[in-house]
Amino acid sequence: MARTILLTLEYDGTEFSGWQIQPDCRTIQGELIKALETILQEEDKKVTGSGRTDAGVHALGMCASFKTEKDIRLEALVRGLNSMLPYDISILTAREVPAGFCARRNSKGKRYRYKIWNTLRRPALERLRAWHVYKPLDVDAMREGASYLLGRHDFSSFRASKCTAKHPTRDIWNITVKREGHFVVIEVFGSAFLRHMVRNIAGNLMVVGAGEHPPEWIGELLRSRDRRKGAKTAPPHGLYMLHVNYDLPPDEHSSWSDIQVPLRPKDKA
C-alpha cells in the first residue's frame, strides 16, 4: 500500500534557481527528487512543495510531500536523504500523513521572515542572507504602515507582474516589525501569498521606514491596486520560508533527529 510522507526541510537558496524543478538548472525540488529516487529505487518521483520559493530565497521550514510503496523507516529516510543531498539542503523531519494529503493544498497558513541589515557598514557574513539598507529605518513607522495590511484584502499592489494566481485576495493574520541588533526583521503570517508578495511588502515598508512616505501611504497603495505605484521589490536573499501550518495532530516522532546520540564509554572524556 502506498504511503504519503511529509518532509520538513531547510535550505540556503543562494546557489539555487528556486524550488521548482527546471531544465538545466539547480533547484531544491530537483535535488530532492534525485535523492529520493536513489534511496527508494522508484523512478519518476513526484514531490509537491508547500510553495515555490524564488532563486536566492532561503527556508527554515519548507514542507514537501510524496508517495512511496517502500516500507522504509522514517529515521532511515531522513538519515539517508541527508547523506545524499548537497550541503545547502537539510531534511529536518519526516512523518507519515493520511492518503491524499498534499503539502500545497492542505496548507492552512504560512509564515515568512524578511531580514534587513540596517547599518552603514555593509555585511560580510550576512551579505547573501539579508538586504543591506544603510539609511536609518524608523521601525515604529514601518510597524504602523504594516498595520494597514492586516485582514483580507486585494493585494494587487503587492503582486508580481507575472503572478499566475487566479485572484489577488489574501488574508494576513499577523505582521510584525522589530529591530534585533543590526537587523530589522519583518514577519508575515497569512493564509497564502502571491508571487513576490512578501518581498513587495518588505520593499514598501522599507521606504516608509526611510522617511520617503508616511505610514498611511501603505493603506493608499493597497487601495490603489496598482503595483506600479509601489516601491521596488526587495531582493530575494533576505527572505525566508519560516513555517507551514497543517491540520495534523502532533507528531511524537517529529523531533527524533534532534536527540543527541549518547557517547559510548570509550568516547567519554
C-alpha positions as CSV (number, residue, x, y, z in Angstrom):
1,M,0.0,0.0,0.0
2,A,1.3,3.4,-0.9
3,R,2.4,5.7,2.0
4,T,2.3,9.5,1.9
5,I,5.3,11.2,3.6
6,L,5.6,14.8,4.6
7,L,9.1,16.2,4.9
8,T,10.3,19.4,6.6
9,L,13.5,20.9,5.2
10,E,15.7,23.9,5.4
11,Y,18.0,25.2,2.7
12,D,20.3,28.1,1.7
13,G,18.8,29.3,-1.5
14,T,21.9,31.2,-2.7
15,E,23.1,28.7,-5.3
16,F,19.7,27.5,-6.4
17,S,17.3,28.7,-9.2
18,G,14.5,28.4,-6.8
19,W,12.3,25.5,-5.5
20,Q,10.6,24.3,-8.7
21,I,12.4,21.9,-11.0
22,Q,13.6,23.4,-14.3
23,P,15.6,22.1,-17.2
24,D,19.4,22.6,-16.9
25,C,19.0,24.4,-13.6
26,R,19.9,23.5,-10.0
27,T,16.7,23.5,-7.9
28,I,15.7,22.3,-4.5
29,Q,12.9,20.1,-5.9
30,G,15.2,18.6,-8.4
31,E,17.9,17.7,-5.9
32,L,15.3,16.2,-3.5
33,I,13.8,14.1,-6.3
34,K,17.2,12.7,-7.3
35,A,18.0,11.7,-3.7
36,L,14.5,10.1,-3.2
37,E,14.7,8.1,-6.4
38,T,18.2,6.8,-5.4
39,I,17.2,5.8,-1.9
40,L,13.7,4.4,-2.7
41,Q,14.7,2.9,-6.1
42,E,11.5,4.4,-7.5
43,E,11.5,6.2,-10.8
44,D,9.6,9.4,-11.8
45,K,9.0,10.5,-8.2
46,K,6.6,13.4,-7.8
47,V,7.4,15.7,-4.9
48,T,5.0,18.6,-4.1
49,G,6.2,21.6,-2.2
50,S,4.1,23.7,0.1
51,G,5.1,26.7,-2.1
52,R,7.6,27.8,-4.7
53,T,10.4,29.9,-3.4
54,D,12.3,32.0,-5.9
55,A,16.0,31.9,-6.7
56,G,18.1,33.1,-3.7
57,V,15.2,32.7,-1.2
58,H,16.0,30.6,1.9
59,A,13.9,28.2,4.0
60,L,13.9,27.2,7.7
61,G,10.6,25.2,7.5
62,M,9.7,24.3,3.9
63,C,7.5,21.3,3.5
64,A,7.1,18.7,0.8
65,S,5.0,15.6,0.3
66,F,5.4,12.5,-1.8
67,K,4.1,8.9,-2.1
68,T,6.1,5.7,-1.9
69,E,5.5,2.0,-1.9
70,K,8.6,1.3,0.2
71,D,8.3,0.4,3.9
72,I,11.4,2.4,4.8
73,R,11.7,3.6,8.4
74,L,11.4,7.4,8.7
75,E,14.6,7.7,10.7
76,A,16.5,5.8,7.9
77,L,14.8,8.0,5.3
78,V,15.9,11.2,6.9
79,R,19.5,10.0,7.5
80,G,19.7,8.6,4.0
81,L,18.5,11.8,2.4
82,N,20.8,14.0,4.4
83,S,23.8,11.8,3.4
84,M,23.0,12.3,-0.3
85,L,21.6,15.8,-0.5
86,P,24.0,18.7,-1.2
87,Y,25.4,20.7,1.7
88,D,22.9,23.5,1.3
89,I,19.8,21.4,1.9
90,S,18.9,19.5,5.1
91,I,15.9,17.4,5.9
92,L,14.7,18.2,9.5
93,T,11.8,15.8,10.0
94,A,9.7,13.2,8.2
95,R,6.2,11.9,9.1
96,E,3.6,9.7,7.6
97,V,0.4,11.5,6.8
98,P,-3.1,10.4,5.6
99,A,-3.5,9.2,2.0
100,G,-4.5,12.1,-0.3
101,F,-2.5,14.6,1.8
102,C,-0.8,17.3,-0.3
103,A,1.8,19.8,1.1
104,R,0.4,22.6,-1.0
105,R,-3.4,22.0,-1.0
106,N,-3.5,21.1,2.7
107,S,-1.7,24.2,3.9
108,K,-3.7,26.2,6.4
109,G,-1.3,29.1,6.6
110,K,2.3,30.2,6.1
111,R,4.8,32.3,7.9
112,Y,7.6,34.2,6.2
113,R,10.5,36.3,7.6
114,Y,12.3,39.1,5.8
115,K,15.7,40.4,7.2
116,I,17.2,43.8,6.6
117,W,20.7,44.6,7.7
118,N,20.3,48.2,8.7
119,T,23.6,49.8,9.4
120,L,26.1,52.0,7.4
121,R,28.6,49.1,7.4
122,R,27.9,46.6,4.7
123,P,27.8,43.0,6.0
124,A,30.3,40.2,5.0
125,L,28.8,37.1,6.6
126,E,25.2,38.3,6.1
127,R,25.6,39.6,2.5
128,L,23.6,36.8,1.0
129,R,21.1,36.4,3.9
130,A,19.9,39.9,4.4
131,W,19.1,43.0,2.4
132,H,21.6,45.8,3.2
133,V,19.9,49.1,3.7
134,Y,22.3,51.8,5.0
135,K,19.7,54.5,5.7
136,P,18.4,54.5,9.3
137,L,15.0,52.9,9.4
138,D,12.2,54.0,11.7
139,V,10.8,50.7,13.0
140,D,7.7,52.4,14.6
141,A,6.7,54.0,11.3
142,M,7.2,50.6,9.5
143,R,5.1,48.9,12.1
144,E,2.3,51.5,11.7
145,G,2.4,51.1,7.9
146,A,2.2,47.3,8.3
147,S,-1.0,47.6,10.3
148,Y,-2.8,48.6,7.1
149,L,-2.1,45.2,5.6
150,L,-3.9,43.2,8.3
151,G,-7.1,41.4,7.3
152,R,-8.5,40.2,4.0
153,H,-7.6,42.5,1.0
154,D,-7.0,42.6,-2.7
155,F,-3.1,42.6,-2.8
156,S,-2.7,43.6,-6.4
157,S,-0.4,46.4,-5.4
158,F,2.0,43.8,-3.9
159,R,1.8,41.2,-6.6
160,A,4.5,40.4,-9.2
161,S,3.5,41.2,-12.8
162,K,4.0,37.5,-13.8
163,C,2.0,36.1,-10.9
164,T,-0.3,33.3,-12.1
165,A,-2.7,33.2,-9.1
166,K,-6.3,33.1,-10.0
167,H,-7.2,36.0,-7.8
168,P,-5.3,38.6,-5.7
169,T,-7.3,38.3,-2.5
170,R,-5.4,37.1,0.5
171,D,-5.6,37.1,4.4
172,I,-2.8,38.4,6.6
173,W,-3.4,37.4,10.2
174,N,-0.3,38.9,11.8
175,I,2.6,41.1,10.7
176,T,5.4,42.2,13.0
177,V,8.3,44.6,12.5
178,K,11.1,44.6,15.1
179,R,14.7,45.6,15.5
180,E,17.2,42.9,16.6
181,G,20.7,44.4,16.8
182,H,21.7,45.5,13.3
183,F,18.7,43.7,11.8
184,V,15.2,44.9,11.1
185,V,13.1,41.8,10.9
186,I,9.6,41.6,9.3
187,E,7.5,38.5,9.8
188,V,4.2,37.9,8.0
189,F,1.7,35.2,8.8
190,G,-1.2,34.6,6.4
191,S,-3.4,32.2,4.5
192,A,-1.3,32.1,1.3
193,F,0.8,34.5,-0.6
194,L,1.0,35.9,-4.2
195,R,4.3,35.8,-6.1
196,H,6.8,38.3,-4.6
197,M,4.1,39.5,-2.1
198,V,6.3,39.4,1.0
199,R,9.2,40.9,-0.9
200,N,7.0,43.7,-2.1
201,I,5.7,44.2,1.4
202,A,9.3,44.5,2.7
203,G,10.3,46.9,-0.1
204,N,7.3,49.2,0.6
205,L,7.8,49.1,4.3
206,M,11.4,50.0,3.9
207,V,10.7,53.3,2.1
208,V,8.3,54.1,4.9
209,G,11.0,53.4,7.4
210,A,13.4,55.6,5.5
211,G,11.0,58.5,5.6
212,E,10.2,58.6,1.9
213,H,6.5,58.0,2.6
214,P,4.3,58.3,5.7
215,P,2.8,55.1,7.2
216,E,-0.7,55.8,5.8
217,W,0.8,55.6,2.3
218,I,0.8,51.8,2.7
219,G,-3.0,51.9,3.0
220,E,-3.3,54.2,0.0
221,L,-1.1,51.9,-2.0
222,L,-3.1,48.9,-1.0
223,R,-6.4,50.5,-2.1
224,S,-4.9,51.6,-5.4
225,R,-4.5,48.0,-6.5
226,D,-1.7,49.3,-8.8
227,R,1.8,47.7,-8.4
228,R,3.4,50.5,-10.4
229,K,2.7,53.0,-7.6
230,G,4.8,51.0,-5.1
231,A,8.5,50.8,-4.3
232,K,10.9,48.4,-5.8
233,T,10.7,44.7,-4.8
234,A,13.1,43.8,-2.0
235,P,15.9,41.4,-3.1
236,P,15.3,37.6,-2.7
237,H,18.2,36.9,-0.4
238,G,16.6,38.5,2.7
239,L,13.5,36.2,2.5
240,Y,13.0,33.0,4.5
241,M,10.1,30.5,4.3
242,L,9.7,30.0,8.1
243,H,6.7,27.7,8.8
244,V,3.7,26.0,7.2
245,N,0.6,25.2,9.2
246,Y,-1.3,22.0,8.7
247,D,-4.4,20.5,10.4
248,L,-2.4,17.5,11.7
249,P,-2.1,16.0,15.2
250,P,1.2,16.5,17.0
251,D,3.8,14.1,15.8
252,E,5.6,12.5,18.7
253,H,8.5,11.4,16.4
254,S,8.9,14.7,14.6
255,S,11.9,15.7,16.7
256,W,13.7,12.4,16.8
257,S,16.6,13.7,14.8
258,D,17.3,16.4,17.4
259,I,18.0,13.8,20.1
260,Q,21.6,13.6,21.0
261,V,23.3,10.2,20.4
262,P,24.8,9.1,23.7
263,L,28.5,8.8,23.9
264,R,30.0,5.3,24.1
265,P,32.1,4.7,27.2
266,K,35.4,4.9,25.2
267,D,34.3,8.3,23.8
268,K,33.8,9.9,27.2
269,A,36.4,12.3,28.5
